[in-house]
Amino acid sequence: MASYQKRGENSYLLVVEVGQDAKGKRKKRTKTIKVTEKFTPKKLEEYLDLELVKFKMEIEAGEYIAPEKMTFSSFVGEWREKYAQSELGAKTLENYLIQINNRLIPEFGHLRIDQIKPLHIVTFLKELQKDGNRKDGLEGKLSSGMIEYIHRVLKNIFNRAVDWKVIKTSPMEGIKKPRVEQAEMGVYDEGEAHTLLLALETEPLMWRVMITLALTTGLRRGELLGLEWKHIELGDGVGTIDVRQSLTFVKDIGYQIKEPKTKNSIRKVSIPPSLLPEIKSLKVQSAKARMQSEELWEEGEHFFVFSSVNGKPLYPSSVKTWWSRFTKRHNLKYIRFHDLRHTSATLLINKGVHAKIISERLGHANILTTMNVYGHALRSADQEAAKHFDSLFESPVTKTKKQV
């Protein structure tokens, strides 16, 4: 049985009976709707009948969500099942859930979703800026980038709640996105990069090639790990990498191979000729290992450039671990593995390479991305370039004295 009742000037309560409980009492589902259009009495009746039918269908399909009984925690369960698992990438969902489980559920989980107000969100984001809010055991404040990321997760969840009519407006409306303070990049200068290459000479061939490629091509970690031998062309003094895929590892799913971050990330990158002999040696070494493994080879048609025993690709975290231990072992200045990509770009900038070429090597969406990320380095290079014009302002007499 279904019916509707007038509740206010423009609001109506839809009522649908859904059977009986254990004590024989009738169970009902209700939903309040507002009618903003001007209808004739007949048209209003037709509109309400249609809304009642739609409401009944929602209930029968198991899609109706009662906001007055739904906590933030229970809505997140609906969000995950009905949206996140199909619309978000596996790695993105894993990262979202880390923040949801570690921060958002403890803070908002017990609250009814329709009772969470903008002030709750503002207070929460403000608290995150204080010392002691890191979850990695390190001292100091949470980075502005991470706070912005948490804001993004909250916005996604509340936007779905609005889309599904669980709440009328999102408490995120009117809350400014936290400002991200660009952290100063940790990069190697030319001398430090040379010291790095010298330290690599005593390391295993696979790691030597990986680090050198990261430094000279600017490939991302996932792009390096997803690299297969079929993607590398090795000619006589010429070599190129065809960046076609990226590799990630998702908990409970395992390795995932997918296209790189953006359309422009699919690209060809030239390899320094001096690196070709080592890459060829690694290819021979890898082919021998594959042949010796025979039926123990685990990766089927995949033949990764950087792999562990029996062809399995490396865990992304193992690269970070090795790099950290390597820099410590050789007393090198520590920078993140990803900063080798930044080092590659800044070295090219300092050599006067055009930003467009650097943008294409890095696989940026456009040259503006490169200009924004490496603006400081480009400005420094520009200042050095300007000095070349000093000679134009020197008088012939001054030039002659300098030559003498």
N, C-alpha and C positions, 0 to 999 in steps of 0.2 A: 504494500500500500504506500502511496506517495501523495503528498499534498504540499501546499504552500500557504503561508500566513503573512499578512501585512504586519510589519514591525514598527515602521516609522513612516515619515513622509515619502521617502523614496526607497526604503529597504524592505526586503521580503525574506522570510525564513523558509527555506526548502527543507522538507522532512521526508525521509525515506525509511520505512521499516525494513530491518534486515534479519528477521527471525526472532527467536527467543533465547534468553540466557538459561543457565542451569536451573533457575527457580521458576521458569515459565514466564518471566517478565519480558515484555516486548523490548527489543533493542532498536534504537533509532540512530540514524546518521542525519546531521543537520548542517546546513550551509546558508550563510547570509549573503544575499546579493543586493547590489544597489542598481536601481534603474535611473539612468541619467537622461535618457531620451524622452521626448513627449509622445505618448501613445494615446490613441483612442481607447476606450474601455475594451473593445473587442481585440484590438491589436495587442494591448497589454496582456490580456488573458492568453493569447496565442504565444507571446514571448515567454511568459512565465511557464506555460506548459512545456515549451521547448527546452527551457533551462532545467526544468524538473526531469525531463527525459534524459538530458545530457548528464545530469548529476547522478541519476540512477545507473546509467551506463558506466560512469566512472567507478562507482561503488562495486558493481558486478564484475568489472575488469580488474578490481583490486588496485586502482590507480588513485583513489581518493585519499587525501591526507588531511586529517583533522588538525588544524593549527592550534586550537585551544588545548590540545593534549600533547603537542609535539615539542619536545625539548630540542635544543641545538644539537645535542648528541644524536638523538634519534633521526633528526633531519639529515645529518651528515651521512647516516646509513642509507637513507633514500637517495641522497645526492650521489653517493658512490655507486649504488646499484643502477640507478636510472640515467645517470649522466657520465660520471667520471670514467667508469670502466670502458665505455664505448667511445667517448669523445676526447679523452686525454691520452697521450702517449704513455706507455708503460713506465718509462723512467720519470716522466713528469708526475704521474700519479704517485709513484713511490716517494718522490720528494715532497709532494703536497701532503701525503699522509704522515710523513715525519713531523711536519709542522703542526698538523691537525692533532696528532696523538700526543706530542710533547708539549704543545702550548695552548692550542685552541680548546680542546676538550677539557683540560683542567681548568681553564678560565671561564668558558661559557657553557660547557656541556650540560650542567644542571638547570640552566635557565630555559624558560619557554622561548622559542625562537621569535615569537611576536612581541616579547617583552624586552628584547635586547635593543637598546637605544644608542644613538650616536655617541652620547657621553660615555657609555660603557666602552665603546671602541676607542675613542680618543684617549681615555684614561689608560687602557691596556697598551696602546701603542706608545704612550708617553713613558710608561713603566719599563718598556723594553729598552729604552734609551739609557737606563741607569746601569751602573756597574753590577756585575754578578748575575747577569741574565744569559750568559753563554751556557750551552749544554754540552760543550766539548771538553770541559774540564780546564780550559785555559782562562787566565785572568783577563780583565779588561771588559770593554763594552761590546755589545752585539753590533756588527757592522750595519751601516745605514742601508746597504744593499739587501741584507737579510731582513731588516724591518720592512723594507719596501716589498719584498717577496711575500712576507706574511700578510701584508695589506692586500696583495694581489689574490692570495688564497681566500681570504675572508670575502673579498668582493665577488669572486666567482661563486662561492656558496650562496651568498645572499641574493645575487642576481638570479640564480636558479629558483630560489624561494619566491621571488617576485614573479618570475615567468610562470611558475606553477600555481600562482594565486594563494600561496600559503601565507604570505604577508603582502600588505598593500604597497609599502615602500621599503626600500633597503635602508638600514641604518648607516650604510656606507655613503649615502648621498650627502654631499656637502662636506665630506671629509677629504681633505687634500691628500694626494699621494705623498708619502714621506719623501723628502728630498734625499737623493743618493749623492753622497760626497765621493767624488772620484778619488780612490786611493792612489797614492803615488806608486807607479809601477816599479817592481824590482827587476832591473835588467842588467846584463853584463855589457861593459864597454868593450872596445876592440881588444884591449890587452887582457881583460878577464876572459873573454871568449877564447883567446889563444891559449891561455892557461888551462881552460877547460879541455880543449882538444888535446893538449899534452897529457893531461891526467887520464884521458880516455884510452891512451895507447896501451895501458896495462890491463884494461878491462876486457871481458869476453866480447867476441866479435858482434854478437847480436845486439848487445846494449850499446856498443860503440856506434854501430850504424844507426840505431834508433835515436840516440841523443844528437848525433851529428845531423841527421835528417830534420829533427825537430828544430835545430838551430838554423839550418840553411834553407829550409823550405817553408817554415812557419806552419806546418800541419798541426792540427789539433790532436790531442791525445787519442780521442775516439777514431779519428781518421787514420792515424798511424796504426792503431790496433786492428782496424778493419782492412788494412792494406793486404792484398794478396799478390802473389808473384805475377799473375796475369795482368795486373794493373801497372807494372813497371816495364818500361821499354829501355833496353840497354843496348845502345849501338856503339860504334867505334868513336869514342870520345864524346858521345852525346847520350843523354839519358833523360827520360821524362816519367813523371808519376801521373797516372790518370786517377784522380780522386773521385771515386764513384760511390763509396759507402763508408759508414761509420759504425763502430761496434760499441755497445754498452752492455752492462751486466745489471740485471734487475733481480732483486731478491724474490724468491719463490717462482721465478720464470726462467732465469738463466741468461745466457748470452742472447743478444738481439742484434741483428745486422739490419741497418736501415740506411736510407739516403742521408747525406750530410744535412747540416742545419738549414741551409737555404738553397734556393735554385742556383745562386752564384757560387755556392760551395762545391758544386760539381764542376771540376776544372782540371786543366793540365798544368803541372808545375815542373819546370826544368830543374835538373839535378846538377850541382857543381861537378865538372869533369873530374876533379881530383878525388871525388868520393866514389866514382864508378868502380875502381878495382876492388874496394872493400865490399861493395854491394854484390859484385859478381862472386866474390869469395863466399859471402853468406848464402847466396843462391845455391852454390855447389854444396856447401855444408848442409843446407836444408834438404836438398834433393837426396843426399846420402842418408840422412836421418829418416826420411820418409820411406826410402827403399828398405832400410834395415828394420823398420817397424812392421812392415808387411800388414798382416791382418789386425795388428794392434793400433793402426792409425785410426783415430777417432773422428776426424773431421770430414770424411767422405770426399766430396768434390772440392771442398775449400782447402786452399794451400796458403796459409797465412805467412807473411814475411816474418812476423814476430810471434813466436809460439812457444809453448812449454812442451813437455815430453808428449810424444805421440800426436803432435799437431794441434792440440787444443790452444785456442787463443789465450793471451795473457789476461789476467784480471786487471781491470783499470787501476784498482788500488795497489796492485803489486808494482806498478810503474812508479807511483808516488813513493812507496816504501823504498824501492831500490834507489831512486834519485836522492832521497833524503840521506840514506846511508852512504851513498857515493860522495856527495858533497862534504859530508862530515869526515869521511875517510881521507879525503885529499885536502882538507882544510880550505875548501872553496867557499866563497860567499854564498849563503843559501838564498836562492830564489825559487819560487814555485816552478814545477815542471811546465805549467802553462806559460810562465814568463819567458821560456825559451822562444815561444812564438812572438812575444813582444820584443825580445832581443833581436830576433831575425829582422823585424820591421825597422827597428831603430837603427840597426847597423846599415841597412840599405838606405835609409833616409840620410844618414850621415855621409854616405858615399855619393849622395846626389841623385839617387834613383828617383824617377818621377813617382808621385803618389798613386797615379793610375795603375802603374805596373805593380806596385806593392799591394794595392787593393785587390788586383786580380790574383796575385800569388796567395794572398791570405783567404780569398774566397768571401770577401765582404759583399754585402748586398749592393753597395754602391760606394763611390769614392768619398762621399760625405761621412760615412761610417769611419773610414780610415782617417779622415781629417779630424774628426771628433776624438777618436781614441788616441791618436798620436799627434794631437795639436801642438803640445809642448815641444816635442822633438822636431816637428816641422818648422816651428817658429825659430828654434835655435839654428837649424840648418839655413833658414831664410836669412837670419842675421849674418851668418858666415858668408852667404852668397853676396849679400849687400856690400861686404868689404871689398869685393873684387872691383867695385866701381870707384874705389878711392883713387886709383891711378889716373882716372879721368880728370880729377880736380888738382892734380899736381902740375906745376908749371914746368916747361921744358928745362929750365935752369935747375930746379930741384931734382928732376929725373937724372940730369947729367951728373950732379954732385953725388947722387946715390950710386950711380954706375962706377964712378971713380973711387 
